[in-house]
């Protein structure tokens, strides 16, 4: 009797194995497409906008720190002076104008050298106007 019961159980197991499909023939489950709620869409749009604004802000910050080199036209034939410690545009213009108003000469030197203000550094080269009327 126990032998029949064991053989019956073995037969049932074999039938179950035959009924089960092979692993390669199993149906694959397809995941449904991703769906966002209204809140999720709002969060996604706000996050994208903040990232974009942050990128633009960083871009403007780094553009201000970029080195700007102004290329001046060739100063061929113009007299020049090397700035020494303690020199100012006013002192240089006074020496060149010989008693006249140096303000006009200071502005001309700034324009000629592309200076935004009157700050000059020792060791730099300043080109001077060639006009004899300005130098007298």
Secondary structure, DSSP 8 states (H G I E B T S, - for coil): -HHHHHHHHHHHHHHHHHHS--GGGS-----------HHHHHHHHHHHHHHHHHHHHHHHHHHHHS---------TT--EEE--TT--HHHHHHHHHTTS-HHHHHHHHHHHHT-SSS---TT-EEE----HHHH-
